[in-house]
Amino acid sequence: MEDIVYAAQRNMGTRMTFQFQERYNFQQERMSGEAIRVKRARKQSVSHGFKLDGRHVKKQSRLGLPLKASPAKFKEQIPSIFEEQMHTNYVPVYVMLPLGVITNKNVLEDRVKLEKQLKKLQAAGVDGVMVDVWWGIVESKGPGQYDWSAYRTLFQLVQKCKLKLQAIMSFHQCGGNVGDSVFISLPKWVLEVGEKNPDIFYTNYKGIRNKECLSLGVDKEPVFHGRSPIELYRDYMKSFRENMDEFLKSQLIIDIEVGLGPAGELRYPSYSHKLGWVFPGIGEFQCYDKYLKADFKKAAAEAGHPEWELPNNAGKSNNTPESTEFFKSNGTYQTEKGIFFLTWYSNKLLTHGDDILDEANKVFLGYRVKLAAKVAGIHWWYKTESHAAELTAGYYNLCDRDGYRPIARMLSRHNAILTEPMERSKPRIPLEFLLEATEPLEPYPWLKETDAAGTLLPGFLHYILTTVLRILKIKVN
């Protein structure tokens, strides 16, 4: 089982001498109905009423009982109300399938073994599984030539085992990131375009290309046999919808996570193990392909600064913030030019995510599925002044500036769920540990007193520690 269970669950107010509107500022959000929403399943929740109390409005729970309900009928309805509240607070558990469950040859290998594993998960109370649907596998034979046969077989197997499914539209390469145990490239015909036009890939200051995914600079450039990347992603999702219609209608598929960058995350590939990055390096800006260079020059000229160029003092991927002119205290990132660049850089990422999610919403309109997008959890250098590792990834987050609110607002336009990845490969949890963890626990004997300074807190901590160690099969006295 170790090879199947990886990780379970998972306004800018700066004064400038030029104008540069952020696309997702609170006042300028595109909330005029332009976004197309996907119909989604809603869990029932306890209804609420509102009671006026002077100048305040108090929210009160409604049990939904008739005004003249008898005490007996009232008692009969209490369990169902309790169950409804439990259902509302229920947290589903999904297990990530191995990255290569469908091989590079587009084959589902060892179906018998996988079926046994899925049935064990279902018996353990797991709600469902999550799987990458690799662009590099399905459309590998040529532009518009989709082969969904292996994934259909997998989905049928998941359905047979009475599990739900979260599908990831994976438009990136598998391999080169933490937890990647297999290698799956972009479609070969896409890479062939890149051989003649390497600027379709993200590029650092030294001109090194990252072939993990396509640069957002070419999002709307028809360089792939007459289609742009946005159109490639749209057509892929359309084909998925057409070939998986029965699974969508039956609600086997409940979530569709849309890949928006490297590792499927909405970010620039600023830190890449394959290209030499080592934790906790600050990473590098990835905007030096000819398309993004031209876009920046155009934006700078429109802002009245045609002389501005992309940063050339942001260091190397394994530098520390203070070792660079750009990220050091009172560095370039705090100047007018630096603020302009970082605003442009982060806005390009927001626009990229918004455009792809727009297409996803249109494709899956009418189906009861939730859309999701992944944002990276970049924690290193977070407590420094410049937040350098976040800035190179496209998250314009500083001590006095919230860089994640614009992302959340953009996602909210599409009713999309924001997810943050967990490491996929370590620790691997054996199934028997998961099964033991599902055994009912003895209720903790809470004391009536609210003072936790006496025996309550130590007792509670001992209870928690004992429970964790029991799951890990470590005995304590």
Secondary structure, 3 states (H helix, E strand, C coil): CCCCCCCECCCCCCCCCCCCCCCCCCCCCCCCCCCCCCCCCCCCCCCEEEEEECCEEEEEECCCCCCCCCHHHHHHHHHHHHHHHHHHCCCCCEEECCCCCECCCCCECCHHHHHHHHHHHHHCCCCEEEEEEEHHHHCCCCCCCCCCHHHHHHHHHHHHCCCEEEEEEECCCECCCCCCCCCECCCHHHHHHHHHCHHHEEECCCCCEEEEEECHHHCCCCCECCECHHHHHHHHHHHHHHHCHHHHHCCCEEEEEECCCHHHECCCCCCCHHHCCCCCCCCCCCCCCHHHHHHHHHHHHHCCCCCCCCCCCCCCCCCCHHHCCCCCCCCHHHCHHHHHHHHHHHHHHHHHHHHHHHHHHHHCCCCCCEEEEECCCCCCCCCCCCCHHHHHHCCCCECCECCCHHHHHHHHHCCCEEECCCCCCCCCCCHHHHHHHCCCCCCCCCCCCCCCCCCHHHHHHHHHHHHHHHHCCCCCC
